[in-house]
């Protein structure tokens, strides 16, 4: 059996995340997207990145399972998510619509869960070469620089990451934040990168209602290891994640530094729309 140290898993995930940049680069400017049944966009580059990650991980850790955004080509070839201790959660291109449109902001997210609890995280932004990493109990970093989240002064402006979905809760939260003095909503179209930016302090917070498990598996660990807090929009714990859930299941999240999280959560839970997990 392969060595299962978290440090080795982190190094493999980091290497594969960086390799994803080279895989996507030849596709830029000549992308032919297609649509999945849910109308989301997918490209051959998504599949190529995912194939590379799955092949390398399964070779080194044949006993590990996968939860991937794109359909596995041979799903029965890998351990069952519900029985394997470790599950690799992969978003090959976080921000595929950006990638297709030529909007230079997209990345790759790789998280490793230990029975639903994130223990290894890598999020790589392809255009700036930002590499976010985290390991359970070992902190978070951006390009090797340790990250330590600090609550800003409530009187200061706060940039907050918001999603593109138009469900009632999201619309209510965005309207609340847009209408609050000093709150500056930002949407880059990539939830994993939003979480990395929260961990690094580039964003003061992020909210997402219709995120999927691959959007947050890595980013959630980045935030908590940098000293931040994550939860459901209702305030209930976000972790552990359910690796047996249907891929279409929403995994809502609110992430921020501790006091900021408390302040924003009070506003969200006061909305007329009831958050659901």
Number of C-alpha atoms within 10 A of each C-alpha: 7 9 9 12 8 15 15 12 22 21 14 16 25 22 13 22 26 20 17 25 20 12 14 20 12 11 15 13 11 9 17 11 18 11 10 10 6 7 8 11 16 21 18 14 23 23 18 14 23 23 15 16 22 19 12 14 19 17 11 15 17 15 17 22 27 23 23 19 22 17 11 16 9 7 11 8 11 16 18 18 20 15 13 16 15 24 26 28 25 28 28 28 30 27 23 24 19 17 26 20 12 14 14 16 19 28 31 30 29 29 33 29 26 16 18 19 21 28 25 31 29 34 29 30 25 24 13 11 12 17 20 30 31 30 23 17 11 14 18 29 22 20 12 11 11 16 21 18 20 18 15 14 10 11 8 10 13 20 19 24 28 25 22 16 13 12 10 14 21 21 15 16 22 22 12 14 20 15 12 10 11 14 16 18 19 16 13 17 20 25 28 31 28 29 33 32 22 27 34 23 21 15 20 27 28 26 27 26 25 21 20 20 26 24 28 30 31 34 32 30 34 36 29 24 25 25 19 24 24 25 19 21 26 19 17 11 13 21 15 13 18 17 25 12 14 10 15 12 13 16 22 21 25 24 32 31 24 16 16 21 21 14 12 19 19 14 12 23 15 10 13 10 14 12 17 12 14
